[in-house]
């Protein structure tokens, strides 16, 4: 194994350990205080505010999070297999499941948009932080990314 490969492996392991530490912190807070919010959601909030405040720098978790996002579809496989194994329970409910799925999708889109607008109104000068990426030329069909520093 080359030194460069060893360094890359250690970098990714370090980034995964940061993400997992934040996740376990959220789980620990949820268990310690018996909060009604799931621990993984608390972990995501801690990570978000850490990135926003600059405590966690994007380059500290970028490669590991890019890997997780690139392979996100694999995380839905267990749920899909569970649905297939329980298909007999869902057999007569296809119409109601589709209606609920469509309605909840629209509700999520609307609520997300309202939260973003509220956040931008609350923090007018902070619409982009160093942890955010600015996509330039997106309207022109170019998908180049430029980091905002």
C-alpha positions in Angstrom: 0.0 0.0 0.0 1.4 3.4 -1.0 1.7 6.2 1.5 -0.7 8.3 -0.6 -3.3 5.6 -0.4 -2.8 5.2 3.3 -3.2 8.9 3.7 -6.5 8.9 1.7 -7.9 6.0 3.7 -7.0 7.7 7.0 -8.6 11.0 5.8 -11.9 9.3 4.9 -11.9 7.3 8.2 -11.3 10.6 10.1 -14.2 12.2 8.2 -16.5 9.3 8.8 -15.6 9.3 12.5 -16.5 13.0 12.7 -19.9 12.4 11.1 -20.5 9.3 13.3 -19.5 11.2 16.5 -22.0 13.9 15.7 -24.6 11.3 15.1 -23.9 9.5 18.4 -23.9 12.9 20.2 -27.5 13.4 18.9 -28.5 9.9 19.9 -27.0 10.4 23.4 -28.8 13.8 23.8 -32.1 12.2 22.8 -31.6 9.3 25.3 -30.3 11.4 28.1 -33.0 14.0 28.0 -35.8 11.7 26.7 -36.5 14.2 23.9 -39.4 13.6 21.5 -37.1 14.3 18.5 -35.2 11.3 17.1 -31.5 11.2 17.8 -30.5 11.1 14.1 -32.5 14.4 13.5 -30.7 16.0 16.5 -27.4 14.8 15.0 -28.3 16.4 11.7 -29.2 19.7 13.4 -25.9 19.6 15.4 -24.0 19.1 12.1 -26.0 21.8 10.3 -25.3 24.4 13.1 -21.7 23.3 13.3 -21.3 23.9 9.6 -23.2 27.1 9.8 -21.1 28.5 12.7 -17.9 27.3 11.2 -17.1 24.9 14.0 -17.1 22.0 11.5 -15.5 23.0 8.3 -16.8 21.5 5.0 -13.4 20.0 4.1 -13.5 18.1 7.4 -16.3 15.9 6.2 -16.6 16.6 2.5 -15.2 13.3 1.0 -17.1 11.1 3.4 -20.4 13.0 2.9 -19.9 13.0 -0.9 -19.5 9.2 -0.7 -22.6 8.8 1.4 -24.6 11.1 -1.0 -23.3 9.3 -4.1 -24.4 6.0 -2.7 -27.7 7.2 -1.1 -29.8 4.8 -3.1 -28.3 1.8 -1.4 -29.6 3.0 2.0 -33.2 2.6 0.6 -32.7 -1.0 -0.2 -33.6 -2.4 3.2 -36.8 -0.4 3.2 -37.7 -1.6 -0.3 -37.0 -5.2 0.7 -39.2 -4.8 3.8 -42.0 -3.5 1.6 -41.7 -6.4 -0.7 -41.8 -8.9 2.1 -44.9 -7.2 3.6 -46.7 -6.9 0.3 -49.6 -9.0 1.4 -50.4 -6.4 4.1 -50.3 -3.6 1.5 -52.2 -5.4 -1.3 -55.5 -3.5 -1.2 -54.1 -0.2 -0.1 -52.2 0.9 -3.2 -54.5 3.9 -4.0 -54.5 5.3 -0.5 -50.7 4.8 -0.3 -50.2 6.7 -3.6 -52.5 9.6 -2.5 -50.8 9.9 0.9 -47.3 9.8 -0.8 -48.2 12.5 -3.2 -49.9 14.7 -0.6 -47.0 14.3 1.9 -44.5 15.1 -0.9 -46.3 18.4 -1.7 -46.5 19.2 2.0 -42.8 18.6 2.5 -42.0 20.8 -0.6 -44.2 23.7 0.7 -42.9 23.5 4.3 -39.3 23.3 3.1 -39.8 26.4 0.9 -41.4 28.3 3.8 -38.6 27.4 6.2 -36.0 28.5 3.7 -37.8 31.8 3.1 -38.2 32.3 6.8 -34.5 31.6 7.4 -33.5 34.0 4.7 -35.7 36.7 6.0 -34.4 36.1 9.5 -30.7 36.3 8.4 -30.7 38.6 5.4 -26.9 39.0 5.1 -26.1 35.3 5.7 -27.8 33.6 2.8 -24.5 31.8 1.9 -21.8 30.7 4.3 -18.3 29.3 3.6 -19.8 25.9 4.0 -22.2 26.5 1.1 -21.4 26.0 -2.5 -22.5 28.4 -5.2 -23.5 26.9 -8.5 -22.5 29.3 -11.2 -23.7 29.1 -14.7 -26.5 26.7 -13.8 -29.1 28.6 -15.8 -26.7 28.6 -18.8 -26.5 24.8 -18.6 -23.0 24.6 -17.1 -22.7 22.6 -13.9 -19.5 24.0 -12.6 -19.2 24.5 -8.9 -17.3 27.3 -7.2 -16.6 27.3 -3.5 -17.6 30.4 -1.7 -14.8 31.5 0.7 
